[in-house]
Amino acid sequence: MKRTEGPFHCPVEATLALIGGKYKPLLLWHMIEGPRHYMELQRLIPGATAKMLSQQLRALESDRLVRREVLPETPPRTRYSLTAFGRSVIPVLTAMCEWGKTCMDGGAPRAD
């Protein structure tokens, strides 16, 4: 995946270019508390295929939101963590979580 770059037409477009995707927000959310091993992320997001998770993690790494570290173990394990830039998205993810809770509790407005 190539690095996501502008020009963008609005700030929302720029945000979605970096964190939009089927699993990117979930991957970032699960790394808020600290580094996660690949298999851990796979267990936390059971609907994602291994190929899709790998693609989304590579894109997040390419966009400097996530750091990938291969641990020198046998067999080798891969650990992912948020970069400083990745941590800057936490308020956005927190707002998404709160809004989602409201929707799940029936707080979504009805269509007129």
C-alpha positions in Angstrom: 0.0 0.0 0.0 1.3 3.4 -0.8 1.4 6.2 1.7 -1.9 8.1 2.0 -1.2 11.7 0.9 -3.3 14.8 0.0 -4.5 17.0 -1.3 -7.7 16.4 0.4 -10.9 18.4 -0.1 -11.9 18.5 3.6 -10.5 17.3 7.0 -13.0 14.4 7.2 -11.6 13.1 3.9 -8.0 13.2 5.3 -9.1 11.4 8.5 -10.9 8.7 6.6 -7.9 8.2 4.3 -5.8 7.3 7.4 -8.3 5.4 9.6 -11.0 4.5 7.2 -11.3 0.8 6.4 -13.2 -2.2 7.6 -10.8 -3.0 10.5 -8.4 -0.1 10.9 -10.4 1.7 13.7 -10.8 -1.6 15.5 -7.1 -2.4 15.3 -6.2 1.0 16.6 -8.8 0.7 19.4 -7.3 -2.6 20.6 -3.8 -1.1 20.7 -4.8 1.9 22.9 -3.9 0.0 26.1 -0.6 -1.2 24.8 1.2 -3.4 22.2 -0.6 -6.4 20.8 0.7 -9.5 19.2 -0.7 -10.4 15.8 -2.5 -13.5 17.0 -4.1 -11.4 19.8 -5.5 -9.0 17.3 -6.8 -11.9 15.2 -8.7 -13.2 18.3 -10.1 -9.8 19.1 -11.4 -9.3 15.6 -12.8 -12.8 14.7 -14.6 -11.6 11.6 -11.4 -10.5 9.9 -9.5 -12.8 7.7 -5.7 -13.1 8.2 -5.1 -11.5 4.8 -7.4 -8.5 5.6 -5.8 -8.0 9.0 -2.3 -8.1 7.5 -3.3 -5.6 4.7 -4.9 -3.2 7.2 -1.9 -3.4 9.6 0.5 -2.8 6.7 -1.5 0.3 5.7 -1.5 1.6 9.3 2.3 1.0 9.5 2.8 2.7 6.1 0.9 5.7 7.4 3.0 5.8 10.6 0.0 5.2 12.9 1.4 1.8 14.0 4.8 0.4 14.7 5.6 -3.2 13.8 8.2 -5.2 15.8 9.3 -8.7 15.0 10.4 -10.4 18.2 13.4 -12.7 18.0 11.7 -15.8 19.3 11.1 -19.2 17.9 8.7 -19.1 16.2 9.0 -15.3 15.6 6.1 -13.3 16.9 5.0 -9.9 15.7 3.9 -7.1 18.0 2.1 -3.9 17.0 1.8 -0.7 18.9 0.6 2.8 18.4 3.2 5.5 17.4 2.9 9.0 18.8 1.0 9.9 15.7 -1.2 6.9 16.2 -1.9 7.9 19.8 -3.2 11.3 18.5 -6.2 9.5 17.0 -7.4 8.2 20.4 -9.8 11.1 21.0 -11.4 10.4 17.6 -11.8 6.7 18.5 -13.1 7.5 21.9 -15.7 9.8 20.4 -16.7 7.1 17.9 -17.1 4.7 20.8 -19.3 7.0 22.8 -21.4 7.8 19.7 -21.7 4.0 19.0 -22.9 3.4 22.6 -25.6 6.0 22.2 -26.7 4.3 19.0 -26.7 0.8 20.5 -28.8 2.1 23.4 -31.5 3.3 21.0 -30.4 6.9 21.0 -30.1 7.1 17.2 -32.7 9.5 15.8 -35.5 8.0 13.7 -35.7 8.7 10.0 -38.3 11.3 9.2 
